[in-house]
Amino acid sequence: MATITIPKKLIKDDDLIILPRKEYEQLFRFWANAESVSQRTKKSIEKGFKEITEGNFLTSNQLKDALGL
């Protein structure tokens, strides 16, 4: 079994991720081909996160009740 030494400067704040090469290449191709998000979509996502953080959302049971399911 091979042993590697990883310098501490590469592991700052637990930011080290190790992936198999095929998985990395697959993720790279996916993100390289992904469409850029429009400014309107970014604002909508940010608004949604803000509402969730503030507790302004329905639980799944509340949504079912509201829809009469």
C-alpha atoms as an extended CHARMM CRD file, in Angstrom:
* protein
*
        69  EXT
         1         1  MET       CA              0.0000000000        0.0000000000        0.0000000000  PROA      1               0.0000000000
         2         2  ALA       CA              1.3230000000        3.4250000000       -0.9320000000  PROA      2               0.0000000000
         3         3  THR       CA              1.6530000000        6.1330000000        1.6950000000  PROA      3               0.0000000000
         4         4  ILE       CA              1.3420000000        9.8130000000        0.9570000000  PROA      4               0.0000000000
         5         5  THR       CA              2.0830000000       12.8620000000        3.0550000000  PROA      5               0.0000000000
         6         6  ILE       CA             -0.1940000000       15.8640000000        2.6850000000  PROA      6               0.0000000000
         7         7  PRO       CA              1.2600000000       19.2150000000        3.7430000000  PROA      7               0.0000000000
         8         8  LYS       CA             -0.7400000000       20.9460000000        6.4830000000  PROA      8               0.0000000000
         9         9  LYS       CA             -1.0930000000       24.0910000000        4.3490000000  PROA      9               0.0000000000
        10        10  LEU       CA             -3.2640000000       22.0740000000        1.9290000000  PROA      10              0.0000000000
        11        11  ILE       CA             -5.6100000000       20.9670000000        4.7020000000  PROA      11              0.0000000000
        12        12  LYS       CA             -6.5980000000       24.3850000000        6.0550000000  PROA      12              0.0000000000
        13        13  ASP       CA            -10.0200000000       24.3620000000        7.7130000000  PROA      13              0.0000000000
        14        14  ASP       CA            -10.7840000000       20.7810000000        6.6130000000  PROA      14              0.0000000000
        15        15  ASP       CA            -10.9580000000       21.8310000000        2.9450000000  PROA      15              0.0000000000
        16        16  LEU       CA             -9.2960000000       18.7100000000        1.5120000000  PROA      16              0.0000000000
        17        17  ILE       CA            -11.4190000000       16.4460000000       -0.6720000000  PROA      17              0.0000000000
        18        18  ILE       CA            -10.1740000000       13.2690000000       -2.3100000000  PROA      18              0.0000000000
        19        19  LEU       CA            -12.0990000000       11.7810000000       -5.2370000000  PROA      19              0.0000000000
        20        20  PRO       CA            -11.4220000000        9.0110000000       -7.6950000000  PROA      20              0.0000000000
        21        21  ARG       CA            -10.2200000000       10.4950000000      -11.0030000000  PROA      21              0.0000000000
        22        22  LYS       CA            -13.2440000000        9.2370000000      -12.9760000000  PROA      22              0.0000000000
        23        23  GLU       CA            -15.6550000000       10.8620000000      -10.5470000000  PROA      23              0.0000000000
        24        24  TYR       CA            -13.6910000000       14.1250000000      -10.6430000000  PROA      24              0.0000000000
        25        25  GLU       CA            -13.7160000000       14.1440000000      -14.4470000000  PROA      25              0.0000000000
        26        26  GLN       CA            -17.4430000000       13.4130000000      -14.4890000000  PROA      26              0.0000000000
        27        27  LEU       CA            -18.1380000000       16.3110000000      -12.0950000000  PROA      27              0.0000000000
        28        28  PHE       CA            -15.8300000000       18.5940000000      -14.0660000000  PROA      28              0.0000000000
        29        29  ARG       CA            -17.6290000000       17.8220000000      -17.3460000000  PROA      29              0.0000000000
        30        30  PHE       CA            -21.0100000000       18.3790000000      -15.7030000000  PROA      30              0.0000000000
        31        31  TRP       CA            -20.1110000000       21.8090000000      -14.2880000000  PROA      31              0.0000000000
        32        32  ALA       CA            -18.2210000000       22.8430000000      -17.4160000000  PROA      32              0.0000000000
        33        33  ASN       CA            -21.3530000000       22.2130000000      -19.4900000000  PROA      33              0.0000000000
        34        34  ALA       CA            -23.8510000000       23.6280000000      -17.0010000000  PROA      34              0.0000000000
        35        35  GLU       CA            -25.6750000000       26.7400000000      -18.1170000000  PROA      35              0.0000000000
        36        36  SER       CA            -24.9200000000       29.8820000000      -16.2310000000  PROA      36              0.0000000000
        37        37  VAL       CA            -27.7100000000       31.0130000000      -13.9370000000  PROA      37              0.0000000000
        38        38  SER       CA            -29.4700000000       34.2570000000      -14.7950000000  PROA      38              0.0000000000
        39        39  GLN       CA            -29.4360000000       37.1750000000      -12.3650000000  PROA      39              0.0000000000
        40        40  ARG       CA            -33.1940000000       36.7770000000      -11.8790000000  PROA      40              0.0000000000
        41        41  THR       CA            -32.7650000000       33.1270000000      -10.9010000000  PROA      41              0.0000000000
        42        42  LYS       CA            -29.9330000000       34.0020000000       -8.5010000000  PROA      42              0.0000000000
        43        43  LYS       CA            -32.1390000000       36.5960000000       -6.7800000000  PROA      43              0.0000000000
        44        44  SER       CA            -34.9970000000       34.0900000000       -6.5000000000  PROA      44              0.0000000000
        45        45  ILE       CA            -32.7070000000       31.4960000000       -4.9320000000  PROA      45              0.0000000000
        46        46  GLU       CA            -31.2790000000       34.0500000000       -2.4850000000  PROA      46              0.0000000000
        47        47  LYS       CA            -34.8200000000       35.1560000000       -1.5510000000  PROA      47              0.0000000000
        48        48  GLY       CA            -35.8140000000       31.5320000000       -0.9590000000  PROA      48              0.0000000000
        49        49  PHE       CA            -32.8280000000       30.8880000000        1.2910000000  PROA      49              0.0000000000
        50        50  LYS       CA            -33.5860000000       34.0630000000        3.2370000000  PROA      50              0.0000000000
        51        51  GLU       CA            -37.2250000000       33.0330000000        3.7370000000  PROA      51              0.0000000000
        52        52  ILE       CA            -36.2040000000       29.5640000000        4.9120000000  PROA      52              0.0000000000
        53        53  THR       CA            -33.6760000000       31.0530000000        7.3250000000  PROA      53              0.0000000000
        54        54  GLU       CA            -36.3680000000       33.3410000000        8.7290000000  PROA      54              0.0000000000
        55        55  GLY       CA            -38.7580000000       30.3950000000        9.1120000000  PROA      55              0.0000000000
        56        56  ASN       CA            -41.1630000000       31.5470000000        6.3840000000  PROA      56              0.0000000000
        57        57  PHE       CA            -42.0290000000       28.1750000000        4.8530000000  PROA      57              0.0000000000
        58        58  LEU       CA            -44.6230000000       25.4040000000        5.0650000000  PROA      58              0.0000000000
        59        59  THR       CA            -43.8480000000       21.9240000000        6.2950000000  PROA      59              0.0000000000
        60        60  SER       CA            -44.8810000000       19.0330000000        4.0630000000  PROA      60              0.0000000000
        61        61  ASN       CA            -47.9110000000       18.3460000000        6.2960000000  PROA      61              0.0000000000
        62        62  GLN       CA            -48.9670000000       22.0130000000        6.1930000000  PROA      62              0.0000000000
        63        63  LEU       CA            -48.6730000000       21.9870000000        2.4090000000  PROA      63              0.0000000000
        64        64  LYS       CA            -50.7730000000       18.8120000000        2.1430000000  PROA      64              0.0000000000
        65        65  ASP       CA            -53.4490000000       20.3810000000        4.3510000000  PROA      65              0.0000000000
        66        66  ALA       CA            -53.4040000000       23.5980000000        2.3090000000  PROA      66              0.0000000000
        67        67  LEU       CA            -53.8230000000       21.5880000000       -0.9010000000  PROA      67              0.0000000000
        68        68  GLY       CA            -56.5000000000       19.3790000000        0.6340000000  PROA      68              0.0000000000
        69        69  LEU       CA            -54.5390000000       16.1720000000        0.1790000000  PROA      69              0.0000000000
